[in-house]
Amino acid sequence: MLSKYVVPGNKVEIQAVERAKYIDDLEKKKVYQSQVYDILSEDRLEIIMPVDKTKLILLPVNAEYDLYFYTPSGLFQCFATVIDRYKTDNHFILLMELNSNLRKFQRREYYRLSCALEMDSRPLEKEEVEAVEKRDNYLVPGLPLKRSVIVDISGGGIRFVGNYAYDPESLICCKYNLATDGRVKEYTLVAKILTVRELEDRPGIYEHRAQYINIDTADREEIIRFIFEEERKYRKREKGL
């Protein structure tokens, strides 16, 4: 099943499992980004050693990790152990052996994370709409923005509430901040309003569902990573860790 879905070049996230030996608690919290180098069999693969701030991360042999593979067929997860480290063709390689079956994980761009994030937004100007239609998200700077709150977020879009209502099918510019990998980044994205409704228990407050338009792949992956980090934090709180 591994070679059916995972191929060389696929991006992979690596995080030590809670039960992993030889790894301290601080290291277990880190998530490393890398990519698949080669598939050797249905239970063995080579992964390029991750790099953090130009420093090569030598993941310990015999340590167990949680792997998440980004593939054209979706997101897949498994557990694997580092069984060797070596260099080949100028690449530093981790040889890993699967400890579990590969399973399809819920696609993160469709998983909606409940949250409460401040957001600023405005409708697009005519020339901006024309640019978006040409797949160029040109935005006029300095135009006034309205305040709102994002109540759930995914890699595909957002649901937010505010004391105003946009027109369904209209395009908006939205700005908000997310904290990932210990840093805060501002996102300025274009979204299409899918639905609008007034909240029954809060007259004058409108809920909007919006889908990102022409979103950059890197931005989408960062949003997805934010969602995963928040999920992990939530699971740890539930377990009392």
C-alpha positions as CSV (number, residue, x, y, z in Angstrom):
1,M,0.0,0.0,0.0
2,L,2.9,2.3,0.7
3,S,4.1,2.5,-2.9
4,K,0.5,2.9,-4.2
5,Y,0.2,6.3,-2.6
6,V,3.6,7.6,-1.5
7,V,6.3,8.4,-4.1
8,P,9.7,10.0,-4.0
9,G,9.4,13.8,-3.6
10,N,6.3,13.7,-1.5
11,K,6.5,16.1,1.5
12,V,6.4,14.5,4.9
13,E,6.0,15.7,8.5
14,I,8.0,14.0,11.2
15,Q,7.2,14.0,14.9
16,A,8.4,11.7,17.7
17,V,5.6,9.7,19.3
18,E,4.9,10.2,22.9
19,R,6.2,6.7,23.8
20,A,9.5,7.1,21.9
21,K,12.6,6.2,23.7
22,Y,15.9,8.1,23.5
23,I,14.1,11.4,22.9
24,D,13.5,14.1,25.6
25,D,10.1,15.7,26.1
26,L,11.2,19.0,24.4
27,E,12.2,17.2,21.2
28,K,8.9,15.3,21.1
29,K,7.1,18.6,20.6
30,K,9.0,19.4,17.5
31,V,7.6,18.8,14.0
32,Y,10.2,18.5,11.2
33,Q,9.5,19.0,7.5
34,S,11.2,16.8,4.9
35,Q,10.5,14.7,1.8
36,V,10.5,11.1,0.7
37,Y,13.7,10.1,-1.1
38,D,12.9,6.6,-2.2
39,I,10.4,3.7,-1.5
40,L,12.4,0.5,-1.0
41,S,9.6,-1.9,-0.2
42,E,6.1,-1.9,1.3
43,D,7.4,-1.4,4.8
44,R,10.7,0.5,4.2
45,L,11.5,3.9,2.8
46,E,14.2,6.5,2.7
47,I,13.5,10.0,3.9
48,I,15.9,13.0,3.6
49,M,17.2,14.0,7.0
50,P,15.3,17.2,8.0
51,V,17.1,20.5,8.4
52,D,16.3,23.2,11.0
53,K,17.9,26.6,10.4
54,T,20.6,25.1,8.2
55,K,21.4,22.5,10.9
56,L,21.1,18.8,9.9
57,I,18.8,17.0,12.4
58,L,20.2,13.6,13.2
59,L,17.1,11.7,14.3
60,P,18.3,8.8,16.6
61,V,18.4,5.2,15.4
62,N,15.7,3.0,17.0
63,A,13.5,6.0,17.7
64,E,9.8,5.8,16.6
65,Y,8.1,8.7,14.7
66,D,4.7,9.7,13.5
67,L,4.8,10.4,9.8
68,Y,2.3,12.4,7.7
69,F,2.7,12.2,3.9
70,Y,1.3,14.9,1.6
71,T,0.2,13.1,-1.6
72,P,-2.0,13.9,-4.6
73,S,-4.5,11.3,-3.2
74,G,-4.7,13.1,0.2
75,L,-2.9,12.9,3.5
76,F,-1.6,9.6,4.8
77,Q,-0.3,8.7,8.2
78,C,1.8,5.9,9.7
79,F,4.3,5.1,12.5
80,A,7.9,4.2,11.6
81,T,11.2,3.6,13.3
82,V,14.6,4.9,12.2
83,I,16.7,1.8,11.5
84,D,19.8,3.4,9.8
85,R,21.3,6.7,8.8
86,Y,23.7,7.2,5.8
87,K,24.7,9.5,3.0
88,T,24.0,8.8,-0.7
89,D,24.3,11.0,-3.8
90,N,25.1,14.0,-1.5
91,H,21.9,13.4,0.5
92,F,21.8,12.5,4.2
93,I,19.2,9.7,4.5
94,L,17.0,8.2,7.2
95,L,16.1,4.6,6.5
96,M,12.7,4.0,8.2
97,E,10.7,0.9,8.7
98,L,6.9,1.1,9.1
99,N,5.4,-0.1,12.4
100,S,1.8,0.3,11.3
101,N,-0.3,0.2,8.2
102,L,-0.5,3.4,6.1
103,R,-3.9,5.0,6.7
104,K,-5.6,7.8,5.0
105,F,-5.9,10.8,7.3
106,Q,-8.7,13.3,7.1
107,R,-7.6,15.9,4.6
108,R,-6.6,18.9,6.6
109,E,-7.9,21.5,4.1
110,Y,-11.4,20.1,4.8
111,Y,-11.0,19.6,8.5
112,R,-12.5,22.7,10.2
113,L,-10.8,23.8,13.4
114,S,-13.1,25.7,15.9
115,C,-11.3,28.9,17.0
116,A,-11.8,32.6,17.8
117,L,-9.4,34.6,15.6
118,E,-9.7,38.3,14.9
119,M,-9.9,39.2,11.2
120,D,-10.2,42.3,9.1
121,S,-11.9,42.2,5.7
122,R,-13.4,44.3,2.9
123,P,-15.1,43.7,-0.5
124,L,-12.9,43.6,-3.5
125,E,-12.8,46.6,-5.9
126,K,-13.8,46.1,-9.5
127,E,-10.2,46.0,-10.8
128,E,-9.3,43.5,-8.1
129,V,-12.1,41.2,-9.1
130,E,-10.9,41.4,-12.7
131,A,-7.4,40.5,-11.6
132,V,-8.6,37.5,-9.5
133,E,-10.4,36.2,-12.6
134,K,-7.0,36.2,-14.3
135,R,-5.6,34.3,-11.3
136,D,-3.7,37.4,-10.2
137,N,-4.7,38.3,-6.6
138,Y,-3.8,42.0,-7.0
139,L,-5.0,44.0,-4.0
140,V,-5.2,47.8,-3.6
141,P,-3.4,48.8,-0.4
142,G,-4.7,51.1,2.3
143,L,-8.5,50.6,1.9
144,P,-10.7,50.6,5.0
145,L,-11.4,47.2,6.6
146,K,-14.2,45.8,8.8
147,R,-13.6,43.8,12.0
148,S,-14.9,40.3,12.4
149,V,-14.1,37.0,14.2
150,I,-13.2,33.7,12.5
151,V,-15.0,30.9,14.3
152,D,-13.6,28.0,12.4
153,I,-10.8,27.7,9.8
154,S,-9.5,25.1,7.4
155,G,-7.0,24.9,4.5
156,G,-10.0,25.5,2.2
157,G,-11.7,28.5,3.8
158,I,-13.1,30.1,6.9
159,R,-16.4,30.7,8.8
160,F,-16.6,34.1,10.4
161,V,-19.1,36.4,12.1
162,G,-19.5,40.2,12.0
163,N,-22.1,43.0,12.4
164,Y,-22.5,43.3,8.7
165,A,-23.4,41.1,5.7
166,Y,-21.5,40.5,2.5
167,D,-23.4,39.5,-0.6
168,P,-23.2,35.7,-1.5
169,E,-20.8,35.0,-4.4
170,S,-18.9,38.2,-3.7
171,L,-15.2,38.3,-3.3
172,I,-13.5,39.7,-0.2
173,C,-10.0,40.5,1.0
174,C,-9.4,39.0,4.5
175,K,-6.5,39.6,6.9
176,Y,-5.6,37.6,10.0
177,N,-2.7,36.3,12.0
178,L,-1.7,32.7,12.7
179,A,1.1,31.5,15.0
180,T,3.0,28.4,13.6
181,D,6.4,27.0,14.4
182,G,6.7,29.6,17.2
183,R,6.2,32.7,15.0
184,V,3.3,34.9,14.0
185,K,2.5,35.6,10.4
186,E,-0.1,37.8,8.8
187,Y,-2.1,36.3,6.0
188,T,-3.8,38.5,3.3
189,L,-6.0,36.3,1.2
190,V,-8.9,36.5,-1.3
191,A,-12.0,34.5,-0.5
192,K,-15.4,33.9,-2.1
193,I,-18.5,34.3,0.1
194,L,-20.5,31.0,-0.1
195,T,-23.3,31.6,2.4
196,V,-24.6,34.3,4.7
197,R,-27.1,34.1,7.5
198,E,-28.2,36.2,10.4
199,L,-27.7,34.4,13.8
200,E,-31.1,33.7,15.4
201,D,-29.8,34.3,18.9
202,R,-27.8,37.4,18.0
203,P,-29.8,39.8,15.8
204,G,-27.6,42.0,13.6
205,I,-24.7,39.5,13.7
206,Y,-24.1,37.6,10.4
207,E,-22.3,34.4,9.9
208,H,-20.4,34.0,6.6
209,R,-18.8,30.9,5.0
210,A,-16.0,31.7,2.6
211,Q,-13.7,29.7,0.3
212,Y,-10.2,30.8,-0.5
213,I,-9.5,31.8,-4.1
214,N,-6.2,31.4,-5.8
215,I,-4.5,30.7,-2.5
216,D,-0.7,30.1,-2.6
217,T,0.3,26.5,-1.9
218,A,2.7,27.6,0.8
219,D,0.1,29.7,2.6
220,R,-2.4,26.7,2.5
221,E,0.2,24.4,3.9
222,E,1.0,26.8,6.7
223,I,-2.7,27.1,7.6
224,I,-2.9,23.3,7.6
225,R,0.1,23.1,9.8
226,F,-1.4,25.6,12.2
227,I,-4.6,23.4,12.4
228,F,-2.5,20.3,13.1
229,E,-0.5,22.0,15.8
230,E,-3.7,23.2,17.5
231,E,-5.1,19.7,17.2
232,R,-2.1,18.2,18.9
233,K,-2.3,20.8,21.7
234,Y,-5.9,19.9,22.2
235,R,-5.2,16.2,22.3
236,K,-2.5,16.7,24.9
237,R,-4.7,18.8,27.1
238,E,-7.4,16.1,26.9
239,K,-4.8,13.6,28.0
240,G,-3.6,15.9,30.8
241,L,-0.1,16.0,29.4
